[in-house]
Amino acid sequence: MRRWYLPLTVFGFASLAVLVLTRRGRQALRWLAENFENAPGTLFQWNESAQRELERLRTAVDQVADSLETAR
């Protein structure tokens, strides 16, 4: 693994340089900074929908299990 430290470090610095030195990279960083405030709200909404979907699936599985038990 040690032989990979230098190439990975160079690759990481080159990636950061591309972000900082190119126009598109600066636009991406600007967009990220502008939309960073919205991230917690968006993640919270996604989490709530995922929880509702999991609850719906759990209910469906419970119904299938109940119907299989009564079929015995």
KEKE-3310 file (N, C-alpha, C; in steps of 0.2 Angstrom, whole numbers, plus 5000, padded with zeros to 4 digits):
npx = (5004:5010:5017:5008:5005:5011:5007:4993:4992:4998:4988:4977:4980:4981:4968:4962:4968:4962:4949:4951:4958:4951:4938:4926:4927:4928:4915:4908:4912:4907:4893:4891:4894:4884:4873:4874:4868:4855:4856:4854:4840:4835:4840:4834:4820:4822:4825:4814:4804:4810:4809:4795:4792:4799:4792:4780:4783:4787:4774:4767:4775:4772:4759:4759:4766:4756:4745:4751:4753:4740:4736:4741)
npy = (4994:5006:5010:5016:5028:5040:5042:5043:5054:5064:5063:5067:5081:5085:5084:5093:5105:5106:5109:5121:5129:5129:5136:5129:5121:5131:5136:5125:5124:5136:5134:5123:5130:5139:5131:5124:5127:5123:5109:5102:5103:5097:5084:5080:5080:5069:5059:5058:5053:5041:5034:5034:5025:5014:5010:5007:4996:4988:4986:4979:4967:4962:4960:4950:4940:4937:4932:4921:4913:4911:4903:4891)
npz = (5000:5003:4992:4984:4990:4985:4971:4973:4981:4972:4962:4969:4973:4960:4955:4964:4959:4946:4950:4955:4946:4934:4924:4924:4935:4945:4944:4948:4961:4966:4964:4973:4985:4986:4986:4998:5009:5008:5009:5021:5023:5012:5013:5024:5020:5011:5019:5027:5017:5014:5026:5026:5015:5019:5030:5024:5016:5026:5032:5021:5020:5033:5031:5021:5028:5038:5030:5025:5037:5041:5031:5033)
capx = (5000:5014:5019:5002:5004:5014:5003:4987:4993:4998:4981:4972:4982:4979:4961:4960:4970:4958:4943:4952:4961:4947:4932:4920:4928:4926:4908:4905:4913:4902:4887:4891:4894:4878:4867:4876:4863:4849:4857:4851:4833:4834:4842:4828:4815:4823:4825:4807:4801:4813:4806:4788:4793:4801:4786:4775:4786:4786:4767:4766:4778:4768:4752:4760:4767:4750:4742:4754:4751:4733:4735:4744)
capy = (5000:5012:5012:5020:5035:5046:5043:5045:5061:5068:5063:5071:5088:5087:5085:5100:5110:5106:5112:5128:5133:5129:5140:5125:5119:5136:5136:5119:5126:5141:5131:5119:5134:5142:5126:5120:5129:5119:5102:5099:5102:5092:5077:5079:5078:5063:5054:5057:5049:5035:5031:5032:5020:5008:5008:5004:4990:4983:4984:4974:4961:4959:4957:4944:4935:4935:4928:4914:4910:4909:4898:4884)
capz = (5000:5003:4985:4981:4993:4981:4966:4975:4983:4966:4959:4973:4972:4953:4955:4967:4955:4941:4952:4957:4941:4928:4925:4926:4942:4950:4944:4952:4968:4968:4965:4979:4991:4986:4988:5004:5015:5006:5009:5027:5022:5006:5016:5029:5016:5008:5025:5029:5012:5014:5031:5025:5011:5023:5034:5019:5014:5032:5033:5016:5022:5038:5029:5018:5033:5041:5026:5025:5043:5041:5025:5036)
cpx = (5004:5017:5014:5001:5006:5009:4996:4987:4994:4991:4976:4974:4980:4972:4958:4962:4965:4951:4945:4954:4956:4941:4926:4921:4926:4918:4905:4906:4908:4895:4886:4891:4887:4872:4869:4871:4857:4850:4854:4843:4831:4835:4836:4822:4816:4823:4818:4803:4804:4810:4799:4788:4795:4795:4780:4777:4785:4779:4765:4769:4774:4762:4753:4762:4761:4746:4745:4753:4744:4732:4737:4738)
cpy = (5006:5014:5016:5027:5041:5047:5045:5052:5066:5068:5067:5079:5090:5088:5092:5106:5111:5110:5120:5132:5133:5133:5135:5122:5125:5137:5131:5121:5131:5139:5127:5124:5138:5138:5123:5121:5125:5112:5099:5098:5097:5085:5075:5076:5071:5057:5053:5052:5042:5031:5029:5026:5013:5005:5005:4997:4985:4981:4979:4968:4958:4956:4950:4938:4933:4931:4921:4910:4907:4903:4891:4881)
cpz = (5000:4997:4982:4984:4989:4975:4968:4978:4977:4963:4963:4972:4964:4952:4958:4963:4949:4943:4953:4951:4934:4929:4927:4933:4947:4950:4948:4959:4970:4969:4971:4985:4991:4988:4994:5009:5014:5008:5015:5026:5017:5009:5021:5025:5013:5013:5027:5023:5012:5020:5030:5020:5014:5027:5030:5017:5020:5033:5027:5018:5028:5036:5025:5023:5037:5037:5025:5031:5043:5036:5028:5038)
residu = (MET:ARG:ARG:TRP:TYR:LEU:PRO:LEU:THR:VAL:PHE:GLY:PHE:ALA:SER:LEU:ALA:VAL:LEU:VAL:LEU:THR:ARG:ARG:GLY:ARG:GLN:ALA:LEU:ARG:TRP:LEU:ALA:GLU:ASN:PHE:GLU:ASN:ALA:PRO:GLY:THR:LEU:PHE:GLN:TRP:ASN:GLU:SER:ALA:GLN:ARG:GLU:LEU:GLU:ARG:LEU:ARG:THR:ALA:VAL:ASP:GLN:VAL:ALA:ASP:SER:LEU:GLU:THR:ALA:ARG)
# end
